[in-house]
Amino acid sequence: VELLDASASGLRVRTLLEPDTEELETFPIEIRVDGVRIWAWTRRVWKKGNREALKIVSADPLERARFKKLLRERSAA
């Protein structure tokens, strides 16, 4: 997927070549930004064509802290 927008609680993405997850309630994703890799469990909030909003429903506390730090750094730039 292409990351369009992110916050500490969720993501807005554009899907390119992803498996069909329509029937899954939650699913894991790997987020890679600037060499930082973070894993989280997400749930789809909405889907319109190839764009989706995903809510982060579970993540390791250390991973979540790394993600929040990355968001702060990118928003300050």
Phi and psi restraints in degrees (value plus and minus 20) as a CYANA .aco file:
   2 GLU   PHI    -125.3   -85.3
   2 GLU   PSI     106.6   146.6
   3 LEU   PHI     -97.9   -57.9
   3 LEU   PSI     100.0   140.0
   4 LEU   PHI    -117.4   -77.4
   4 LEU   PSI     -57.2   -17.2
   5 ASP   PHI    -178.0  -138.0
   5 ASP   PSI     130.4   170.4
   6 ALA   PHI    -166.8  -126.8
   6 ALA   PSI     127.4   167.4
   7 SER   PHI    -157.8  -117.8
   7 SER   PSI     155.4   195.4
   8 ALA   PHI     -83.9   -43.9
   8 ALA   PSI     -40.6    -0.6
   9 SER   PHI    -127.7   -87.7
   9 SER   PSI     -28.8    11.2
  10 GLY   PHI    -193.1  -153.1
  10 GLY   PSI    -199.3  -159.3
  11 LEU   PHI    -158.5  -118.5
  11 LEU   PSI     130.5   170.5
  12 ARG   PHI    -137.7   -97.7
  12 ARG   PSI     106.0   146.0
  13 VAL   PHI    -152.1  -112.1
  13 VAL   PSI     142.5   182.5
  14 ARG   PHI    -137.4   -97.4
  14 ARG   PSI     102.7   142.7
  15 THR   PHI    -102.4   -62.4
  15 THR   PSI     122.3   162.3
  16 LEU   PHI    -136.7   -96.7
  16 LEU   PSI     -88.7   -48.7
  17 LEU   PHI    -152.4  -112.4
  17 LEU   PSI      54.5    94.5
  18 GLU   PHI    -137.6   -97.6
  18 GLU   PSI     130.4   170.4
  19 PRO   PHI     -87.3   -47.3
  19 PRO   PSI     135.9   175.9
  20 ASP   PHI     -90.6   -50.6
  20 ASP   PSI     101.1   141.1
  21 THR   PHI    -137.6   -97.6
  21 THR   PSI      -1.9    38.1
  22 GLU   PHI     -74.2   -34.2
  22 GLU   PSI     -58.0   -18.0
  23 GLU   PHI    -106.9   -66.9
  23 GLU   PSI     -30.4     9.6
  24 LEU   PHI    -105.6   -65.6
  24 LEU   PSI     116.5   156.5
  25 GLU   PHI     -96.0   -56.0
  25 GLU   PSI     -65.6   -25.6
  26 THR   PHI    -153.4  -113.4
  26 THR   PSI     135.5   175.5
  27 PHE   PHI    -174.6  -134.6
  27 PHE   PSI     131.4   171.4
  28 PRO   PHI    -101.8   -61.8
  28 PRO   PSI     129.5   169.5
  29 ILE   PHI    -155.0  -115.0
  29 ILE   PSI     135.3   175.3
  30 GLU   PHI    -133.5   -93.5
  30 GLU   PSI     105.4   145.4
  31 ILE   PHI    -127.4   -87.4
  31 ILE   PSI     106.9   146.9
  32 ARG   PHI    -144.3  -104.3
  32 ARG   PSI      99.6   139.6
  33 VAL   PHI    -158.3  -118.3
  33 VAL   PSI     104.9   144.9
  34 ASP   PHI      30.4    70.4
  34 ASP   PSI      22.2    62.2
  35 GLY   PHI      61.3   101.3
  35 GLY   PSI     -24.8    15.2
  36 VAL   PHI    -111.7   -71.7
  36 VAL   PSI     109.2   149.2
  37 ARG   PHI    -135.7   -95.7
  37 ARG   PSI     108.0   148.0
  38 ILE   PHI    -152.8  -112.8
  38 ILE   PSI     116.6   156.6
  39 TRP   PHI    -126.3   -86.3
  39 TRP   PSI     121.3   161.3
  40 ALA   PHI    -173.2  -133.2
  40 ALA   PSI     133.5   173.5
  41 TRP   PHI    -112.9   -72.9
  41 TRP   PSI     114.6   154.6
  42 THR   PHI    -148.4  -108.4
  42 THR   PSI     144.4   184.4
  43 ARG   PHI    -153.6  -113.6
  43 ARG   PSI     115.5   155.5
  44 ARG   PHI     -89.7   -49.7
  44 ARG   PSI     110.1   150.1
  45 VAL   PHI    -113.9   -73.9
  45 VAL   PSI     -64.7   -24.7
  46 TRP   PHI    -174.5  -134.5
  46 TRP   PSI     141.1   181.1
  47 LYS   PHI    -163.2  -123.2
  47 LYS   PSI     109.8   149.8
  48 LYS   PHI    -154.3  -114.3
  48 LYS   PSI      83.3   123.3
  49 GLY   PHI      44.5    84.5
  49 GLY   PSI    -143.4  -103.4
  50 ASN   PHI    -117.7   -77.7
  50 ASN   PSI      -6.5    33.5
  51 ARG   PHI    -130.9   -90.9
  51 ARG   PSI     121.4   161.4
  52 GLU   PHI    -162.3  -122.3
  52 GLU   PSI     132.7   172.7
  53 ALA   PHI    -131.2   -91.2
  53 ALA   PSI     110.9   150.9
  54 LEU   PHI    -140.3  -100.3
  54 LEU   PSI     111.4   151.4
  55 LYS   PHI    -116.2   -76.2
  55 LYS   PSI     112.7   152.7
  56 ILE   PHI     -98.9   -58.9
  56 ILE   PSI      94.8   134.8
  57 VAL   PHI    -121.6   -81.6
  57 VAL   PSI     -39.6     0.4
  58 SER   PHI    -179.9  -139.9
  58 SER   PSI     117.1   157.1
  59 ALA   PHI    -178.4  -138.4
  59 ALA   PSI     129.4   169.4
  60 ASP   PHI     -77.4   -37.4
  60 ASP   PSI     117.4   157.4
  61 PRO   PHI     -74.3   -34.3
  61 PRO   PSI     -58.3   -18.3
  62 LEU   PHI     -87.4   -47.4
  62 LEU   PSI     -62.0   -22.0
  63 GLU   PHI     -82.2   -42.2
  63 GLU   PSI     -64.0   -24.0
  64 ARG   PHI     -82.2   -42.2
  64 ARG   PSI     -61.4   -21.4
  65 ALA   PHI     -83.7   -43.7
  65 ALA   PSI     -61.4   -21.4
  66 ARG   PHI     -82.6   -42.6
  66 ARG   PSI     -60.6   -20.6
  67 PHE   PHI     -85.5   -45.5
  67 PHE   PSI     -64.2   -24.2
  68 LYS   PHI     -82.2   -42.2
  68 LYS   PSI     -60.3   -20.3
  69 LYS   PHI     -83.0   -43.0
  69 LYS   PSI     -64.2   -24.2
  70 LEU   PHI     -80.3   -40.3
  70 LEU   PSI     -62.7   -22.7
  71 LEU   PHI     -83.0   -43.0
  71 LEU   PSI     -62.6   -22.6
  72 ARG   PHI     -82.0   -42.0
  72 ARG   PSI     -65.1   -25.1
  73 GLU   PHI     -82.5   -42.5
  73 GLU   PSI     -62.6   -22.6
  74 ARG   PHI     -91.4   -51.4
  74 ARG   PSI     -53.3   -13.3
  75 SER   PHI     -95.7   -55.7
  75 SER   PSI     -43.8    -3.8
  76 ALA   PHI     -98.1   -58.1
  76 ALA   PSI     -42.4    -2.4
